[in-house]
Amino acid sequence: MSFEERIIKVPGQDKGKIFIFALSTCVWCKKTKQLLNDLGVMYDYIDVDLVSGNAEQELMDEFKKYTNNISFPTIIIEDGQEVITGFDEARIKELFENGK
């Protein structure tokens, strides 16, 4: 199974293409997803730690297209126009509460 088949789509208001590289056990990743849910924003995510085999390498290659700083969560906005690393509540709210 490719990593694309493991991407989870969360419904909400379309505020642009938002993708999160996360870990299933990461409290900051969970907080980031919850914040986007609370803001009613549509986004996609993948829990990197649940991907294995060839798909894992494909996923990491994709991740490295946007940043060399492997940190979780990492939010990719509009195919890399903006990258947010870590739980940055203020920046997320700034971008998605009223904007876009």
URBELKA-V552172 format. One record per backbone hydrogen bond with DSSP energy under -1.0 kcal/mol. NH is the residue of the N-H (numbers start at 1). CO is the residue of the C=O. Records with the same first field share a line. If there is no record, write none. Layout:
NH=CO / CO
//
This chain:
6=3
7=4
8=45
10=43
13=40
19=76
20=44
21=74
22=46
26=23
30=26
31=27
32=28
33=29
34=30
35=31
36=32
37=33
38=34
39=35
40=37
41=36
42=13
43=10
44=18
45=8
46=20
48=22 / 46
50=47
51=48
57=53
58=54
59=55
60=56
61=57
62=58
63=59
64=60
65=62
66=63
67=63
70=68
71=69
74=21
75=84
76=19
77=82
78=17
81=77
82=77
84=75
86=73
88=86
92=88
93=89
94=90
95=91
96=92
97=93
//
